[in-house]
Structure formats: structure tokens, C-alpha cells
Amino acid sequence: MKEVTPEQIREFVPKWEKLDWKSGGFKGSCNADFIQDGDYKLHLVLFENASISMDEAIKQFKDFMIA
């Protein structure tokens, strides 16, 4: 696994701040929301037993992107 930077994410999803998060994309023992910018999708995936909600995960992602 490789850590990515906000700059690397912006290369593929430059309009990330303006996109609406949608539910879905994965099945099984996880929950996933995604944003899509053209041909690229960015998924946030949480296991069902995660200690945070998807809303909190999205907030943490946004904090990461603007830090």
C-alpha cells in the first residue's frame, strides 16, 4: 500500500470540492461512498464495524485535502 498526497488526488479528481458524494460501489462487509470527476472515481470505503460513520470519514477526507 502506498500513501498518497492531496496533490496526487487533485491530479485525478480536480473538482473534488464541488462534487456530491454518492453511496455505493462496493458490496460485502463494507460501506462505500464515492465522487466521480470525468473518468475517475474516488471511493471512501469503511468496514461495517468501523468506529466512525461515513459522514465523519468524508469530513476527515476533506480536512486531509485542505490541510
N, C-alpha and C positions, 0 to 999 in steps of 0.2 A: 504494500500500500504506500502511496506517495502523497504527502501533504501538498495542497495547492494554495496559492495566494489569491487574494481578491482580484489582483490584476489579471491573473490567468483566467479566472472565471469570467471577468468582463470581456475578454477576447471573444468568448463564445456566446455570452449572454449579455451584450452591452446594454440592453434596455431593462435589466433585471428589476430596477426600482419601480418601473411603471407596469410591470406585468402582474396579472392576477394569478394567485396560487390556485391550482385545481387539484382535486382529490383523485387518487387512483394511480394506475401504472404498475402496481405490483400486487401479487396475490400470495396468500400464505400467512405466515406468522409475523407479518409486519404491516405497518401503515405507511403510505407514501403520498406526498403531495408533490406537485411539480409546476414549474413555469416553463414556457416554451418561447423561444425567440428564433423565428425562422426555422431552420432545420435542426436546431439544437434544443435539447430539453435538459433541465437541471432538476433532479429528484432529491428530495429530502426523505430519507427512509428511517423509520423508527420501529423497533421491535415492539410487539404488542404489550410487553411487560416493561416498557421504558418508563423511567421515573419522571419524564416531562411530557407535556401534551404537544401535539403538532403545532399549535399556536405558539407555544414557547420556543419550539425548535425553529420556527420561521423567524421569530423575533431575534433569537441568537444568531441566525444566519445573517439577518440584516445588520445587526451590530458588528459582526465579523466583516461584512462588506464595507462598512463606512469607517471602521477603526483606522 
